[in-house]
Amino acid sequence: MLISIRFLPHLKQVLCVKRSPRAKRLSLRVNAQNRFVLTIPHTVSYMKALDWAEAQSPWIQAQLIQLPELLSI
């Protein structure tokens, strides 16, 4: 279930945040639309999850370099 969309200003990226009852740990991934998705287990607070995502900035930056350019038609 998607609970919010946050903008990471220093990375100029949107972070889709969703809470999952099945998740056992925090997960940060890039989906098929090249968006970053943070999955939160029900045992972790929203603010703690956002702090963790901010700490993953080096990983996010590395992924941004690897993403293909989006073509506009």
N, C-alpha and C positions, 0 to 999 in steps of 0.2 A: 504494500500500500504506500503510495507516494504521499509524504507528509509535507514537504516543502521544497522550494527551489531557492538556493542561496547563491549569491554572487560573491566570488572570491576576488576582491578588488585588486590585490597585488599580482594576481595571476591573470586577471581579466577573463575569468572563466565562470561558467555557471555550474553549480553542483546540485544535482538532484538528490534529495535525501528521502530515503524510505525506511520504514520500520517493518521488520519481518518477524513474525512469531517463531519461525523456524531457524532464524540465524543464531549461531552460537558465538560469533565474534564479529568485530567490525570489518567491513569489506569495502574497498574502494576499487572501482573498475571503470573501464571505458566501454560504453555500450556501442551498438551498431550505428547509432547516429552520431558517434564521436562526442558523446556527452559523458561527463564524469558522474558516476552514481555511487553514493555512499549508502550502504545497507547497515542498519542498526538493529542489534538484538533488543528485545524488550527489557533486558536487565541494565542497559546502558542509557544514561540520560542524554537528551538531545544536545545540551551544551558540551558535555564531555566528548561526544562524538564529533562535534564541529571542531573542538580543540584538537582532537586526534587528526582530523582531516587537514587542518592547517599545518600540523607538524609533518604531513606527508607532501609538503610543497615541492621538495626536490624530486620526488617520484612523479608528481603531476607535471612538473616542467620537463622532465625527461620524456614523458609520454607525449606532451605537446609537440616536441621536436619530431617524434616518429609518426605523428598523424599525417595522413595524406591531405593535400590541399583540397578544399571543397570547390568544385566547379559550379559556376552559376551559368545557367542556360537562358 
